[in-house]
């Protein structure tokens, strides 16, 4: 069954076959996630990382990931954002360094 729509536009009459129409739906949501650490999963993970650093400042990121039962990649990413925010700082080298909470 062929469905047609006629409508007038200015001085023209337009014929549209509905079988020839393709519709693309796009979501009406915000594409970026708000950067609010308080009350979110990242906020609680950041707090857990800080508590582990307070207990053992010489701990490595791999050991932190094992302690809080999270992936190493997520811990490295979160700690990078924490360094950028000024929450923590690494003092010293890779082997003998330590984490300092600011």
C-alpha positions as MATLAB code, in Angstrom:
seq = 'XXXXXXXXXXXXXXXXXXXXXXXXXXXXXXXXXXXXXXXXXXXXXXXXXXXXXXXXXXXXXXXXXXXXXXXXXXXXXXXXXXXXXXXXXXXXXXXXXXXXXX';
ca = [
       0.000    0.000    0.000;
       1.482    3.297   -1.054;
       0.971    6.263    1.219;
       1.202    9.752   -0.200;
       1.036   13.200    1.301;
       0.224   16.322   -0.657;
       0.907   19.773    0.671;
       1.186   23.248   -0.746;
       4.356   25.236   -0.351;
       4.297   28.768   -1.798;
       2.928   28.208   -5.284;
       3.976   24.554   -5.530;
       2.137   21.384   -4.689;
       4.478   18.784   -3.206;
       3.885   15.026   -3.331;
       5.734   12.927   -0.777;
       5.818    9.130   -0.695;
       6.123    8.067    2.935;
       8.115    4.987    1.903;
      10.905    7.323    0.718;
      11.286    9.163    4.014;
      14.086    8.272    6.419;
      13.974    9.667    9.934;
      16.999    9.949   12.198;
      16.352   10.323   15.918;
      18.935   12.035   18.088;
      18.808   12.126   21.887;
      18.008   15.382   23.617;
      20.452   14.766   26.476;
      23.605   16.562   27.389;
      26.675   14.879   25.894;
      29.068   15.852   28.680;
      28.909   14.447   32.186;
      28.923   17.179   34.831;
      32.183   17.460   36.745;
      30.825   17.218   40.299;
      32.843   14.798   42.415;
      30.766   15.127   45.582;
      28.178   12.387   45.929;
      29.246   10.578   42.787;
      31.084    7.320   42.275;
      34.323    9.161   41.461;
      33.934   11.185   44.644;
      33.765    8.067   46.778;
      36.672    6.481   44.893;
      38.697    9.656   45.419;
      37.930    9.471   49.141;
      38.982    5.819   49.230;
      42.237    6.659   47.419;
      42.909    9.465   49.918;
      42.312    7.174   52.881;
      44.739    4.591   51.456;
      47.356    7.316   50.869;
      46.904    8.552   54.453;
      47.580    5.039   55.785;
      50.572    4.359   53.533;
      52.083    7.335   51.645;
      54.727    5.179   49.914;
      52.093    2.975   48.250;
      52.081    2.515   44.460;
      49.124    3.008   42.160;
      49.022   -0.739   41.475;
      48.810   -1.425   45.214;
      46.101    1.245   45.598;
      44.070   -0.452   42.843;
      44.346   -3.792   44.638;
      43.463   -2.229   47.992;
      40.276   -0.503   46.810;
      39.418   -3.339   44.387;
      39.405   -1.160   41.289;
      41.204   -1.345   37.943;
      44.711    0.073   37.679;
      43.656    2.239   34.727;
      40.807    3.828   36.688;
      43.091    4.518   39.658;
      45.718    6.128   37.409;
      43.074    8.269   35.699;
      41.493    9.367   38.990;
      44.853   10.133   40.571;
      45.807   12.228   37.530;
      42.642   14.307   37.975;
      43.325   14.555   41.707;
      46.832   15.868   40.954;
      45.371   18.378   38.473;
      42.840   19.535   41.092;
      45.639   19.956   43.630;
      44.296   17.310   46.015;
      47.457   15.173   46.068;
      51.083   15.462   45.037;
      53.848   12.975   44.300;
      57.159   13.838   45.996;
      60.288   11.926   45.106;
      61.034    9.301   42.498;
      59.155    6.261   41.303;
      60.730    3.859   43.776;
      61.341    5.944   46.883;
      58.685    8.629   46.399;
      55.547    9.194   48.386;
      52.064   10.640   47.985;
      51.162   13.769   49.937;
      47.611   14.946   50.523;
      47.300   18.720   50.189;
];
